[in-house]
Amino acid sequence: MIHPLSDVQTTNIGENTTIWQYTIVLEKAIIGNNCNINSHCFIENNVVIGDNTTVKCGVYLWDGITMGNNVFIGPNVTFTNDKFPHSKVYPETFQKIMIEDMVSVGAGSIILGGVSLGKGAMIGAGSLVTKDVPEGELWYGNPAKFIRKIDTND
């Protein structure tokens, strides 16, 4: 279901995916099956979202973001893809962010460009992630730090 008040330019959307009102999806974005993209989101061209993924309200997914399956992105999570942004000055390539399967990112977190979040990782709400998070670890804080191992089978 694509809400009539959204602007979805891509046809690369899997079955049973819902895109809610006031969301913009550019034409080259790829969104998997059974996803829920909430209202007030923006998804750029070079973005891949796996199956069974939820993106809550107020999330902007910039070029270079790849998500696996069963990912949860909380409300107002911020991603970056340019280490030294300047108005009207663009890098040759944007930084990439890799989010592996079963990752959960808590509300209001910030994920810097060039970071990978390993399978089953969990980021606590309000965290600033400045480096790679290994598989099956809980991180939170500013900057985010390792807290403990978690069971990736949950």
Secondary structure, DSSP 8 states (H G I E B T S, - for coil): -B-TTSEE----B-TT-EE-TT-EE-TT-EE-TT-EE-SS-EE-SSEEE-TT-EE-TT-EE-TTEEE-SS-EE-TT-EE---SS-BTTB--SS---EEE-TT-EE-TT-EE-TT-EE-TT-EE-TT-EE-S-B-TTEEEEETTEEEEEE--TT-
